[in-house]
Amino acid sequence: MNLVGLVLTMTALGGLAPWTRWQFVGAFGVIEAASGLANIITPNIWRLPIAELETSRRTELKLTPSVVLLPHWGGLARCAAGVVCVGLAAWKTGLGPSSLLLIPFVALLAWSIVAISAALARGGIARPDIDVVQLVVRWKRTEHELTPLSLGAAVFQFLLAIVTIPAVKLFSPSVLFQPEIGPSPEALVGALAISAALLGLVYWLWSDRLKLEAPRDQQREAEEHA
């Protein structure tokens, strides 16, 4: 449904050119595969601003493997859907030596999504009173509190859902097709450079909160929502 919506949107904006329909499907698949791979752990990061409000004020939240690496296997379904789209595009455009570069390219994109999520979460932890929203629904004289959410995470998830549109408007098909599906060397080097820069940014933002083990309250809260 997301793919159909994006194709219709692109058609309304003037068409897919210079991308073909199958090239667009391939680009969408690469982004979906990376997003799904990242989504195995990003829900833990997106929840950090919420955990900041729900844990004791004496608990200083940390960025730790014990919390971040709790798996959400549902992300694999999105990753699999992306792989199917990539497979369909490969069926139409062919495979070549550059196609093998899709594996590190998707991995670098997935890391970039994780790193941007961590950067946004650090801002949310600094000001959870601004970042975290919880709606209350009143019905039949009773109130129901909906699950709180991080505005930064919600906006980022929305952008991930539509990022294929600006991507194909900004870049030529040669970034991902040679003409067989596979990233160009320039695209791979660019993804590597961006990933390295984001690694430095995350370390700078979280340097005072990087630990191997989380505080007990944070660990318990994370495991309850894993």
Secondary structure, DSSP 8 states (H G I E B T S, - for coil): -HHHHHHHHHHHTT--TTS-HHHHHHHHHHHHHHHHHHTTTHHHHHTHHHHHHHS-TT----B-HHHHT---TTHHHHHHHHHHHHHHHHHHH---GGGGGHHHHHHHHHHHHHHHHHHHHHHHHH-HHHHEE--EEEETTEEEE---EEHHHHHHHHHHHHTHHHHHHHS-GGGTBSSSBS--HHHHHHHHHHHHHHHHHHHHHHGGGB-SS--HHHHHHHHHT-
